[in-house]
């Protein structure tokens, strides 16, 4: 009886273990920030960056699975303003860099063995948030120091919320050797402003596309 129980337990463990897969992934992230005050809103240009991390996938059935990931990503947005007059120009570029630890949790539906659709929520933890302004111009020297004074870096980590939520939808295609390709879009629903003085809201949205490998 004990031997039978042991064989059954080992078989059950093997079946459960076979349903759980670990992997690594990395790719390209394109993010932007949407600012809103009252009825006015501005969306920054996209900021190109990367993400990298690991995942665990647990298959419930042949058609459904749950997946959790732990990723590092450098997100944010970029704005550029340029003015020219009489042969002179001033171009100012501002970049917001929000370094984050991401915990995406998703449910997956397998349309086919190799192709799946997913939906879930991304829990983001802000590690640091910094802005940098650079100025390029051809103004005379008497104006240069004034314009250059706008350049610099600022740390606004304490001004935004540490945790933010982003529902997402995505798709994945996996090859027989464990290599996979995926893409998803994350909708920023959390107002990242910690203390709003004038009712301002800031939302972080980002697109991801990448490649990964699932260990057999």
Secondary structure, 3 states (H helix, E strand, C coil): CHHHHHHHHHHHHHHHHHHEEEEEEEEEEEEEEEEEECCEEEECECEEEEEEEEEEEEECCCCEEEEEEEEEEEEEEEEEEEEEECCEEEEEEEEEEEEEEEEEEEEEEECCCCEEEEEEEEEEEEEEEEEEEEEEECCCHHHHHHHHCCCEEEECHHHECCEEEEEEEEEEEECCCCEEEEEEEEEECCCCECCCCCCCEEEEEEEEEEEEEECC
